[in-house]
Each structure stands twice: as structure tokens, then as C-alpha cells.
Amino acid sequence: MASQIAIDHVGLAKEFLERSKGYLSDGDLHQASEKGWGAASHIAKAVAVKNNWPYEHHNQFDTVIVNARQRYRLPQLRNYGRAAHILHQNYYQHPSLLNADTIQEDIDEVENLVNALEAHVV
């Protein structure tokens, strides 16, 4: 059961990642950012489920990323996690403060996060 739940979270991560790209293409930078954060959150949830780590609250995202960095020896997860946080913060910004190129870069980093962690879930 737990492994299917983890796999379902991987699927959600990929779905949100694709949605973020679509919103970015449409120029909806707020939704592109928030869906990018959603992708990161769901891949972290997948890893947490797989490893029986707690992840029930937003503030546990960083703990999961740190634990995954150590367990899987993936130091780059630190930067990928930071990009996810920036995307989440964008949701609360005034539109004039958002930059599509920067958001694209952060979405690319979240895609790297999804790809790096998916291999440890499925």
C-alpha cells in the first residue's frame, strides 16, 4: 500500500510539473510558480512515504530534502529545494516582481528534483 501511495505522489509531481510549464507558456507566472512548488512537494512526499519519514506539514519539506540528500548522496538536492521554495514564495509576489526567465530556471531545477528523486521511489 505505501509503495502505491509513493508512486501516486510521483505521478502528481509529474502532473504538477507539466501544469507549471503550461501556465508559464500562458504567461500565468503565479500559477506556474505554485504548480512548480506542488511538483516539488509531491516528490518530497513520495520519498517521505517510501522511507516512512513524516511529511504532513509545509515546514517538513526541508527535513525530507536534507534526509534524502544524505541517504541518496545527492548534494544537488539542496539547490533544487531552494528553487522550489522560491517558486512557492512567488505566489505571494506582485506581478511586476515576477520574471518568466527566472521562473523557468526554477521550474527546471524542480524538474531536476523530480527526476533525481523519482529513481529512489519507483
N, CA, C and O atoms as CSV, one atom per row, in Angstrom:
chain,resi,resn,atom,element,x,y,z
A,1,MET,N,N,0.824,-1.206,0.000
A,1,MET,CA,C,0.000,0.000,0.000
A,1,MET,C,C,0.858,1.257,0.000
A,1,MET,O,O,0.625,2.168,-0.794
A,2,ALA,N,N,1.859,1.312,0.893
A,2,ALA,CA,C,2.691,2.512,0.977
A,2,ALA,C,C,3.427,2.776,-0.326
A,2,ALA,O,O,3.577,3.927,-0.736
A,3,SER,N,N,3.890,1.711,-0.982
A,3,SER,CA,C,4.615,1.936,-2.229
A,3,SER,C,C,3.698,2.491,-3.314
A,3,SER,O,O,4.138,3.297,-4.134
A,4,GLN,N,N,2.434,2.077,-3.335
A,4,GLN,CA,C,1.496,2.630,-4.317
A,4,GLN,C,C,1.212,4.102,-4.023
A,4,GLN,O,O,1.067,4.906,-4.943
A,5,ILE,N,N,1.133,4.445,-2.755
A,5,ILE,CA,C,0.919,5.849,-2.384
A,5,ILE,C,C,2.114,6.679,-2.838
A,5,ILE,O,O,1.940,7.776,-3.368
A,6,ALA,N,N,3.318,6.170,-2.636
A,6,ALA,CA,C,4.519,6.882,-3.080
A,6,ALA,C,C,4.499,7.062,-4.594
A,6,ALA,O,O,4.806,8.140,-5.101
A,7,ILE,N,N,4.138,6.009,-5.308
A,7,ILE,CA,C,4.072,6.087,-6.776
A,7,ILE,C,C,3.018,7.098,-7.213
A,7,ILE,O,O,3.221,7.834,-8.179
A,8,ASP,N,N,1.885,7.135,-6.498
A,8,ASP,CA,C,0.844,8.124,-6.814
A,8,ASP,C,C,1.369,9.547,-6.639
A,8,ASP,O,O,1.050,10.433,-7.433
A,9,HIS,N,N,2.172,9.764,-5.599
A,9,HIS,CA,C,2.752,11.099,-5.390
A,9,HIS,C,C,3.741,11.450,-6.507
A,9,HIS,O,O,3.831,12.610,-6.910
A,10,VAL,N,N,4.470,10.473,-7.000
A,10,VAL,CA,C,5.354,10.718,-8.150
A,10,VAL,C,C,4.515,11.174,-9.339
A,10,VAL,O,O,4.874,12.132,-10.025
A,11,GLY,N,N,3.412,10.496,-9.583
A,11,GLY,CA,C,2.520,10.881,-10.682
A,11,GLY,C,C,1.991,12.291,-10.521
A,11,GLY,O,O,1.919,13.046,-11.490
A,12,LEU,N,N,1.620,12.651,-9.301
A,12,LEU,CA,C,1.149,14.015,-9.049
A,12,LEU,C,C,2.270,15.031,-9.273
A,12,LEU,O,O,2.040,16.109,-9.819
A,13,ALA,N,N,3.479,14.679,-8.848
A,13,ALA,CA,C,4.616,15.584,-9.057
A,13,ALA,C,C,4.806,15.866,-10.543
A,13,ALA,O,O,5.002,17.012,-10.947
A,14,LYS,N,N,4.746,14.822,-11.345
A,14,LYS,CA,C,4.917,14.991,-12.794
A,14,LYS,C,C,3.763,15.799,-13.397
A,14,LYS,O,O,3.973,16.642,-14.269
A,15,GLU,N,N,2.559,15.534,-12.928
A,15,GLU,CA,C,1.395,16.269,-13.420
A,15,GLU,C,C,1.522,17.752,-13.098
A,15,GLU,O,O,1.304,18.594,-13.968
A,16,PHE,N,N,1.874,18.080,-11.849
A,16,PHE,CA,C,2.040,19.481,-11.473
A,16,PHE,C,C,3.189,20.132,-12.236
A,16,PHE,O,O,3.111,21.310,-12.586
A,17,LEU,N,N,4.244,19.383,-12.494
A,17,LEU,CA,C,5.368,19.917,-13.261
A,17,LEU,C,C,4.909,20.306,-14.666
A,17,LEU,O,O,5.243,21.386,-15.153
A,18,GLU,N,N,4.155,19.437,-15.306
A,18,GLU,CA,C,3.652,19.750,-16.652
A,18,GLU,C,C,2.690,20.936,-16.622
A,18,GLU,O,O,2.707,21.780,-17.518
A,19,ARG,N,N,1.871,20.994,-15.608
A,19,ARG,CA,C,0.961,22.142,-15.482
A,19,ARG,C,C,1.735,23.438,-15.302
A,19,ARG,O,O,1.363,24.474,-15.854
A,20,SER,N,N,2.819,23.377,-14.525
A,20,SER,CA,C,3.622,24.587,-14.315
A,20,SER,C,C,4.185,25.096,-15.634
A,20,SER,O,O,4.222,26.302,-15.882
A,21,LYS,N,N,4.620,24.172,-16.472
A,21,LYS,CA,C,5.152,24.560,-17.784
A,21,LYS,C,C,4.054,25.167,-18.653
A,21,LYS,O,O,4.293,26.136,-19.373
A,22,GLY,N,N,2.870,24.607,-18.588
A,22,GLY,CA,C,1.745,25.144,-19.349
A,22,GLY,C,C,1.365,26.536,-18.893
A,22,GLY,O,O,1.140,27.422,-19.718
A,23,TYR,N,N,1.290,26.740,-17.584
A,23,TYR,CA,C,0.978,28.070,-17.058
A,23,TYR,C,C,2.073,29.067,-17.438
A,23,TYR,O,O,1.780,30.217,-17.766
A,24,LEU,N,N,3.309,28.635,-17.396
A,24,LEU,CA,C,4.411,29.519,-17.783
A,24,LEU,C,C,4.264,29.917,-19.243
A,24,LEU,O,O,4.425,31.085,-19.595
A,25,SER,N,N,3.962,28.954,-20.078
A,25,SER,CA,C,3.760,29.219,-21.505
A,25,SER,C,C,2.618,30.201,-21.742
A,25,SER,O,O,2.667,31.017,-22.662
A,26,ASP,N,N,1.584,30.110,-20.896
A,26,ASP,CA,C,0.427,31.010,-21.000
A,26,ASP,C,C,0.679,32.369,-20.362
A,26,ASP,O,O,-0.146,33.274,-20.489
A,27,GLY,N,N,1.800,32.519,-19.682
A,27,GLY,CA,C,2.125,33.787,-19.045
A,27,GLY,C,C,1.547,33.956,-17.652
A,27,GLY,O,O,1.622,35.046,-17.084
A,28,ASP,N,N,0.973,32.904,-17.090
A,28,ASP,CA,C,0.427,32.970,-15.728
A,28,ASP,C,C,1.543,32.576,-14.763
A,28,ASP,O,O,1.666,31.415,-14.373
A,29,LEU,N,N,2.345,33.559,-14.390
A,29,LEU,CA,C,3.547,33.304,-13.611
A,29,LEU,C,C,3.239,32.866,-12.183
A,29,LEU,O,O,3.986,32.087,-11.592
A,30,HIS,N,N,2.142,33.366,-11.635
A,30,HIS,CA,C,1.767,32.939,-10.286
A,30,HIS,C,C,1.422,31.451,-10.257
A,30,HIS,O,O,1.925,30.707,-9.416
A,31,GLN,N,N,0.576,31.031,-11.168
A,31,GLN,CA,C,0.187,29.621,-11.183
A,31,GLN,C,C,1.346,28.724,-11.621
A,31,GLN,O,O,1.479,27.605,-11.126
A,32,ALA,N,N,2.176,29.198,-12.534
A,32,ALA,CA,C,3.353,28.421,-12.933
A,32,ALA,C,C,4.235,28.161,-11.717
A,32,ALA,O,O,4.729,27.052,-11.516
A,33,SER,N,N,4.420,29.193,-10.919
A,33,SER,CA,C,5.242,29.067,-9.719
A,33,SER,C,C,4.620,28.105,-8.717
A,33,SER,O,O,5.298,27.230,-8.179
A,34,GLU,N,N,3.343,28.273,-8.476
A,34,GLU,CA,C,2.695,27.445,-7.460
A,34,GLU,C,C,2.619,25.979,-7.886
A,34,GLU,O,O,2.753,25.085,-7.051
A,35,LYS,N,N,2.407,25.734,-9.158
A,35,LYS,CA,C,2.389,24.344,-9.623
A,35,LYS,C,C,3.794,23.747,-9.573
A,35,LYS,O,O,3.943,22.549,-9.334
A,36,GLY,N,N,4.816,24.554,-9.793
A,36,GLY,CA,C,6.191,24.075,-9.630
A,36,GLY,C,C,6.454,23.667,-8.193
A,36,GLY,O,O,7.063,22.631,-7.926
A,37,TRP,N,N,5.985,24.499,-7.269
A,37,TRP,CA,C,6.100,24.144,-5.847
A,37,TRP,C,C,5.336,22.848,-5.575
A,37,TRP,O,O,5.826,21.986,-4.846
A,38,GLY,N,N,4.166,22.704,-6.142
A,38,GLY,CA,C,3.374,21.492,-5.946
A,38,GLY,C,C,4.120,20.250,-6.412
A,38,GLY,O,O,4.065,19.205,-5.764
A,39,ALA,N,N,4.815,20.367,-7.534
A,39,ALA,CA,C,5.598,19.239,-8.038
A,39,ALA,C,C,6.684,18.851,-7.038
A,39,ALA,O,O,6.887,17.670,-6.755
A,40,ALA,N,N,7.374,19.850,-6.511
A,40,ALA,CA,C,8.432,19.585,-5.533
A,40,ALA,C,C,7.862,18.963,-4.264
A,40,ALA,O,O,8.434,18.028,-3.705
A,41,SER,N,N,6.748,19.487,-3.827
A,41,SER,CA,C,6.126,18.993,-2.609
A,41,SER,C,C,5.696,17.535,-2.751
A,41,SER,O,O,5.874,16.741,-1.827
A,42,HIS,N,N,5.136,17.185,-3.893
A,42,HIS,CA,C,4.676,15.815,-4.083
A,42,HIS,C,C,5.823,14.819,-4.269
A,42,HIS,O,O,5.709,13.672,-3.838
A,43,ILE,N,N,6.916,15.231,-4.895
A,43,ILE,CA,C,8.036,14.289,-4.999
A,43,ILE,C,C,8.665,14.090,-3.622
A,43,ILE,O,O,9.114,12.992,-3.291
A,44,ALA,N,N,8.695,15.154,-2.825
A,44,ALA,CA,C,9.199,15.015,-1.456
A,44,ALA,C,C,8.279,14.101,-0.649
A,44,ALA,O,O,8.745,13.289,0.149
A,45,LYS,N,N,6.992,14.237,-0.860
A,45,LYS,CA,C,6.025,13.379,-0.164
A,45,LYS,C,C,6.237,11.916,-0.570
A,45,LYS,O,O,6.158,11.018,0.269
A,46,ALA,N,N,6.503,11.684,-1.845
A,46,ALA,CA,C,6.758,10.320,-2.318
A,46,ALA,C,C,7.955,9.712,-1.597
A,46,ALA,O,O,7.901,8.563,-1.160
A,47,VAL,N,N,9.018,10.469,-1.473
A,47,VAL,CA,C,10.223,9.987,-0.793
A,47,VAL,C,C,9.944,9.766,0.687
A,47,VAL,O,O,10.407,8.788,1.274
A,48,ALA,N,N,9.190,10.674,1.284
A,48,ALA,CA,C,8.850,10.532,2.700
A,48,ALA,C,C,8.038,9.260,2.937
A,48,ALA,O,O,8.308,8.511,3.875
A,49,VAL,N,N,7.059,9.024,2.095
A,49,VAL,CA,C,6.239,7.813,2.233
A,49,VAL,C,C,7.110,6.571,2.075
A,49,VAL,O,O,7.016,5.630,2.863
A,50,LYS,N,N,7.947,6.578,1.063
A,50,LYS,CA,C,8.815,5.425,0.777
A,50,LYS,C,C,9.723,5.083,1.966
A,50,LYS,O,O,10.010,3.915,2.230
A,51,ASN,N,N,10.164,6.126,2.673
A,51,ASN,CA,C,11.110,5.942,3.772
A,51,ASN,C,C,10.473,6.021,5.156
A,51,ASN,O,O,11.172,5.977,6.168
A,52,ASN,N,N,9.153,6.137,5.198
A,52,ASN,CA,C,8.441,6.279,6.477
A,52,ASN,C,C,8.899,7.494,7.274
A,52,ASN,O,O,9.000,7.447,8.499
A,53,TRP,N,N,9.176,8.593,6.552
A,53,TRP,CA,C,9.527,9.859,7.191
A,53,TRP,C,C,8.271,10.711,7.293
A,53,TRP,O,O,7.412,10.652,6.414
A,54,PRO,N,N,8.155,11.493,8.343
A,54,PRO,CA,C,6.983,12.363,8.449
A,54,PRO,C,C,7.040,13.511,7.430
A,54,PRO,O,O,8.088,14.122,7.219
A,55,TYR,N,N,5.917,13.779,6.822
A,55,TYR,CA,C,5.773,14.962,5.960
A,55,TYR,C,C,4.282,15.266,5.865
A,55,TYR,O,O,3.610,14.923,4.892
A,56,GLU,N,N,3.803,15.910,6.889
A,56,GLU,CA,C,2.395,16.279,6.957
A,56,GLU,C,C,2.200,17.792,6.900
A,56,GLU,O,O,1.078,18.272,6.737
A,57,HIS,N,N,3.295,18.538,7.035
A,57,HIS,CA,C,3.217,19.988,7.087
A,57,HIS,C,C,4.276,20.603,6.176
A,57,HIS,O,O,5.325,20.011,5.924
A,58,HIS,N,N,3.975,21.786,5.697
A,58,HIS,CA,C,4.866,22.521,4.795
A,58,HIS,C,C,6.293,22.601,5.346
A,58,HIS,O,O,7.260,22.431,4.604
A,59,ASN,N,N,6.414,22.857,6.640
A,59,ASN,CA,C,7.748,23.064,7.208
A,59,ASN,C,C,8.580,21.778,7.279
A,59,ASN,O,O,9.754,21.837,7.643
A,60,GLN,N,N,8.007,20.629,6.942
A,60,GLN,CA,C,8.774,19.381,6.934
A,60,GLN,C,C,9.430,19.108,5.580
A,60,GLN,O,O,10.199,18.156,5.444
A,61,PHE,N,N,9.131,19.941,4.577
A,61,PHE,CA,C,9.735,19.775,3.255
A,61,PHE,C,C,11.260,19.754,3.356
A,61,PHE,O,O,11.915,18.862,2.817
A,62,ASP,N,N,11.814,20.744,4.050
A,62,ASP,CA,C,13.277,20.836,4.140
A,62,ASP,C,C,13.889,19.622,4.829
A,62,ASP,O,O,14.965,19.167,4.441
A,63,THR,N,N,13.221,19.101,5.835
A,63,THR,CA,C,13.728,17.924,6.534
A,63,THR,C,C,13.790,16.728,5.590
A,63,THR,O,O,14.761,15.972,5.600
A,64,VAL,N,N,12.763,16.563,4.785
A,64,VAL,CA,C,12.749,15.459,3.824
A,64,VAL,C,C,13.891,15.622,2.820
A,64,VAL,O,O,14.583,14.656,2.499
A,65,ILE,N,N,14.085,16.844,2.327
A,65,ILE,CA,C,15.150,17.091,1.352
A,65,ILE,C,C,16.521,16.821,1.973
A,65,ILE,O,O,17.375,16.201,1.339
A,66,VAL,N,N,16.735,17.280,3.203
A,66,VAL,CA,C,18.018,17.034,3.882
A,66,VAL,C,C,18.231,15.534,4.080
A,66,VAL,O,O,19.320,15.022,3.824
A,67,ASN,N,N,17.204,14.836,4.530
A,67,ASN,CA,C,17.325,13.389,4.729
A,67,ASN,C,C,17.611,12.670,3.413
A,67,ASN,O,O,18.429,11.750,3.370
A,68,ALA,N,N,16.937,13.089,2.341
A,68,ALA,CA,C,17.158,12.474,1.028
A,68,ALA,C,C,18.573,12.771,0.527
A,68,ALA,O,O,19.220,11.895,-0.046
A,69,ARG,N,N,19.054,13.987,0.735
A,69,ARG,CA,C,20.432,14.332,0.335
A,69,ARG,C,C,21.418,13.373,0.977
A,69,ARG,O,O,22.335,12.879,0.322
A,70,GLN,N,N,21.224,13.114,2.259
A,70,GLN,CA,C,22.147,12.250,2.991
A,70,GLN,C,C,21.978,10.786,2.590
A,70,GLN,O,O,22.962,10.091,2.338
A,71,ARG,N,N,20.750,10.327,2.532
A,71,ARG,CA,C,20.516,8.912,2.239
A,71,ARG,C,C,20.976,8.546,0.839
A,71,ARG,O,O,21.600,7.504,0.641
A,72,TYR,N,N,20.671,9.396,-0.132
A,72,TYR,CA,C,20.956,9.059,-1.532
A,72,TYR,C,C,22.234,9.709,-2.051
A,72,TYR,O,O,22.597,9.538,-3.215
A,73,ARG,N,N,22.909,10.450,-1.188
A,73,ARG,CA,C,24.163,11.119,-1.553
A,73,ARG,C,C,23.986,11.991,-2.801
A,73,ARG,O,O,24.690,11.851,-3.801
A,74,LEU,N,N,23.015,12.891,-2.690
A,74,LEU,CA,C,22.692,13.813,-3.782
A,74,LEU,C,C,22.795,15.251,-3.276
A,74,LEU,O,O,21.778,15.857,-2.939
A,75,PRO,N,N,24.005,15.804,-3.219
A,75,PRO,CA,C,24.167,17.149,-2.670
A,75,PRO,C,C,23.409,18.225,-3.445
A,75,PRO,O,O,23.081,19.273,-2.888
A,76,GLN,N,N,23.130,17.976,-4.719
A,76,GLN,CA,C,22.435,18.962,-5.530
A,76,GLN,C,C,20.988,19.185,-5.086
A,76,GLN,O,O,20.362,20.164,-5.494
A,77,LEU,N,N,20.455,18.296,-4.264
A,77,LEU,CA,C,19.077,18.469,-3.799
A,77,LEU,C,C,18.900,19.763,-3.021
A,77,LEU,O,O,17.805,20.324,-2.981
A,78,ARG,N,N,19.965,20.232,-2.409
A,78,ARG,CA,C,19.876,21.493,-1.656
A,78,ARG,C,C,19.436,22.630,-2.573
A,78,ARG,O,O,18.507,23.367,-2.244
A,79,ASN,N,N,20.091,22.774,-3.710
A,79,ASN,CA,C,19.731,23.849,-4.637
A,79,ASN,C,C,18.370,23.619,-5.275
A,79,ASN,O,O,17.629,24.572,-5.514
A,80,TYR,N,N,18.038,22.377,-5.550
A,80,TYR,CA,C,16.731,22.079,-6.122
A,80,TYR,C,C,15.628,22.458,-5.129
A,80,TYR,O,O,14.594,23.004,-5.515
A,81,GLY,N,N,15.857,22.165,-3.872
A,81,GLY,CA,C,14.883,22.519,-2.840
A,81,GLY,C,C,14.739,24.023,-2.690
A,81,GLY,O,O,13.636,24.524,-2.469
A,82,ARG,N,N,15.824,24.733,-2.807
A,82,ARG,CA,C,15.770,26.206,-2.729
A,82,ARG,C,C,14.942,26.780,-3.879
A,82,ARG,O,O,14.159,27.709,-3.683
A,83,ALA,N,N,15.116,26.227,-5.063
A,83,ALA,CA,C,14.335,26.695,-6.215
A,83,ALA,C,C,12.843,26.474,-5.965
A,83,ALA,O,O,12.016,27.313,-6.322
A,84,ALA,N,N,12.508,25.347,-5.353
A,84,ALA,CA,C,11.104,25.064,-5.046
A,84,ALA,C,C,10.544,26.101,-4.081
A,84,ALA,O,O,9.422,26.574,-4.262
A,85,HIS,N,N,11.309,26.454,-3.068
A,85,HIS,CA,C,10.863,27.472,-2.112
A,85,HIS,C,C,10.652,28.826,-2.797
A,85,HIS,O,O,9.684,29.530,-2.511
A,86,ILE,N,N,11.547,29.172,-3.684
A,86,ILE,CA,C,11.406,30.442,-4.407
A,86,ILE,C,C,10.114,30.439,-5.211
A,86,ILE,O,O,9.394,31.437,-5.240
A,87,LEU,N,N,9.821,29.325,-5.861
A,87,LEU,CA,C,8.568,29.240,-6.617
A,87,LEU,C,C,7.375,29.431,-5.699
A,87,LEU,O,O,6.424,30.127,-6.055
A,88,HIS,N,N,7.413,28.828,-4.533
A,88,HIS,CA,C,6.311,28.982,-3.589
A,88,HIS,C,C,6.177,30.432,-3.147
A,88,HIS,O,O,5.062,30.941,-3.038
A,89,GLN,N,N,7.279,31.095,-2.896
A,89,GLN,CA,C,7.262,32.495,-2.477
A,89,GLN,C,C,6.723,33.406,-3.581
A,89,GLN,O,O,6.099,34.429,-3.296
A,90,ASN,N,N,6.963,33.036,-4.830
A,90,ASN,CA,C,6.485,33.853,-5.951
A,90,ASN,C,C,4.981,34.033,-5.923
A,90,ASN,O,O,4.466,35.066,-6.350
A,91,TYR,N,N,4.284,33.043,-5.427
A,91,TYR,CA,C,2.826,33.088,-5.429
A,91,TYR,C,C,2.304,34.326,-4.708
A,91,TYR,O,O,1.222,34.822,-5.024
A,92,TYR,N,N,3.058,34.817,-3.758
A,92,TYR,CA,C,2.631,35.944,-2.929
A,92,TYR,C,C,3.178,37.287,-3.414
A,92,TYR,O,O,2.945,38.318,-2.783
A,93,GLN,N,N,3.894,37.277,-4.517
A,93,GLN,CA,C,4.525,38.498,-5.015
A,93,GLN,C,C,3.611,39.269,-5.970
A,93,GLN,O,O,2.731,38.699,-6.614
A,94,HIS,N,N,3.841,40.547,-6.039
A,94,HIS,CA,C,3.151,41.385,-7.022
A,94,HIS,C,C,3.637,40.972,-8.413
A,94,HIS,O,O,4.819,40.677,-8.587
A,95,PRO,N,N,2.746,40.948,-9.399
A,95,PRO,CA,C,3.144,40.504,-10.753
A,95,PRO,C,C,4.367,41.235,-11.316
A,95,PRO,O,O,5.149,40.649,-12.065
A,96,SER,N,N,4.530,42.488,-10.963
A,96,SER,CA,C,5.669,43.244,-11.502
A,96,SER,C,C,7.008,42.733,-10.984
A,96,SER,O,O,8.054,43.057,-11.547
A,97,LEU,N,N,6.986,41.947,-9.927
A,97,LEU,CA,C,8.218,41.419,-9.347
A,97,LEU,C,C,8.593,40.038,-9.884
A,97,LEU,O,O,9.641,39.492,-9.538
A,98,LEU,N,N,7.734,39.483,-10.726
A,98,LEU,CA,C,7.979,38.150,-11.264
A,98,LEU,C,C,8.655,38.227,-12.623
A,98,LEU,O,O,8.378,39.124,-13.420
A,99,ASN,N,N,9.542,37.280,-12.875
A,99,ASN,CA,C,10.282,37.240,-14.123
A,99,ASN,C,C,10.165,35.844,-14.733
A,99,ASN,O,O,10.553,34.855,-14.111
A,100,ALA,N,N,9.639,35.769,-15.929
A,100,ALA,CA,C,9.380,34.479,-16.575
A,100,ALA,C,C,10.653,33.666,-16.760
A,100,ALA,O,O,10.634,32.448,-16.584
A,101,ASP,N,N,11.753,34.313,-17.110
A,101,ASP,CA,C,13.005,33.573,-17.321
A,101,ASP,C,C,13.505,32.944,-16.016
A,101,ASP,O,O,13.965,31.803,-16.003
A,102,THR,N,N,13.410,33.692,-14.943
A,102,THR,CA,C,13.835,33.178,-13.640
A,102,THR,C,C,12.926,32.037,-13.192
A,102,THR,O,O,13.393,31.031,-12.658
A,103,ILE,N,N,11.640,32.204,-13.413
A,103,ILE,CA,C,10.689,31.146,-13.048
A,103,ILE,C,C,10.971,29.896,-13.880
A,103,ILE,O,O,10.888,28.781,-13.366
A,104,GLN,N,N,11.301,30.072,-15.149
A,104,GLN,CA,C,11.653,28.920,-15.988
A,104,GLN,C,C,12.858,28.179,-15.411
A,104,GLN,O,O,12.873,26.949,-15.365
A,105,GLU,N,N,13.856,28.923,-14.978
A,105,GLU,CA,C,15.040,28.303,-14.387
A,105,GLU,C,C,14.689,27.527,-13.124
A,105,GLU,O,O,15.199,26.430,-12.898
A,106,ASP,N,N,13.815,28.104,-12.302
A,106,ASP,CA,C,13.421,27.421,-11.069
A,106,ASP,C,C,12.579,26.185,-11.367
A,106,ASP,O,O,12.720,25.164,-10.693
A,107,ILE,N,N,11.717,26.264,-12.357
A,107,ILE,CA,C,10.946,25.084,-12.761
A,107,ILE,C,C,11.882,24.003,-13.281
A,107,ILE,O,O,11.669,22.820,-13.014
A,108,ASP,N,N,12.910,24.393,-14.017
A,108,ASP,CA,C,13.902,23.421,-14.491
A,108,ASP,C,C,14.595,22.726,-13.306
A,108,ASP,O,O,14.856,21.523,-13.353
A,109,GLU,N,N,14.889,23.487,-12.252
A,109,GLU,CA,C,15.514,22.903,-11.071
A,109,GLU,C,C,14.562,21.937,-10.363
A,109,GLU,O,O,14.982,20.897,-9.857
A,110,VAL,N,N,13.283,22.292,-10.334
A,110,VAL,CA,C,12.299,21.386,-9.741
A,110,VAL,C,C,12.181,20.120,-10.594
A,110,VAL,O,O,12.008,19.024,-10.060
A,111,GLU,N,N,12.273,20.268,-11.893
A,111,GLU,CA,C,12.257,19.084,-12.750
A,111,GLU,C,C,13.452,18.184,-12.433
A,111,GLU,O,O,13.322,16.960,-12.407
A,112,ASN,N,N,14.603,18.787,-12.193
A,112,ASN,CA,C,15.778,18.016,-11.783
A,112,ASN,C,C,15.515,17.300,-10.457
A,112,ASN,O,O,15.918,16.152,-10.272
A,113,LEU,N,N,14.841,17.985,-9.544
A,113,LEU,CA,C,14.490,17.385,-8.258
A,113,LEU,C,C,13.586,16.171,-8.454
A,113,LEU,O,O,13.821,15.109,-7.876
A,114,VAL,N,N,12.563,16.337,-9.265
A,114,VAL,CA,C,11.627,15.240,-9.538
A,114,VAL,C,C,12.373,14.062,-10.154
A,114,VAL,O,O,12.200,12.920,-9.730
A,115,ASN,N,N,13.196,14.342,-11.146
A,115,ASN,CA,C,13.935,13.255,-11.819
A,115,ASN,C,C,14.915,12.561,-10.883
A,115,ASN,O,O,15.048,11.337,-10.915
A,116,ALA,N,N,15.600,13.337,-10.052
A,116,ALA,CA,C,16.594,12.750,-9.146
A,116,ALA,C,C,15.935,11.867,-8.095
A,116,ALA,O,O,16.465,10.810,-7.750
A,117,LEU,N,N,14.799,12.287,-7.592
A,117,LEU,CA,C,14.166,11.527,-6.501
A,117,LEU,C,C,13.256,10.415,-6.996
A,117,LEU,O,O,13.051,9.424,-6.294
A,118,GLU,N,N,12.710,10.565,-8.193
A,118,GLU,CA,C,11.838,9.517,-8.725
A,118,GLU,C,C,12.553,8.165,-8.742
A,118,GLU,O,O,11.955,7.135,-8.432
A,119,ALA,N,N,13.805,8.177,-9.097
A,119,ALA,CA,C,14.574,6.938,-9.195
A,119,ALA,C,C,14.672,6.201,-7.858
A,119,ALA,O,O,14.922,4.996,-7.827
A,120,HIS,N,N,14.478,6.917,-6.770
A,120,HIS,CA,C,14.578,6.313,-5.442
A,120,HIS,C,C,13.222,5.922,-4.864
A,120,HIS,O,O,13.123,5.436,-3.737
A,121,VAL,N,N,12.187,6.146,-5.657
A,121,VAL,CA,C,10.830,5.819,-5.197
A,121,VAL,C,C,10.272,4.632,-5.966
A,121,VAL,O,O,9.684,3.724,-5.379
A,122,VAL,N,N,10.461,4.643,-7.293
A,122,VAL,CA,C,9.861,3.587,-8.125
A,122,VAL,C,C,10.875,2.513,-8.457
A,122,VAL,O,O,10.548,1.548,-9.147
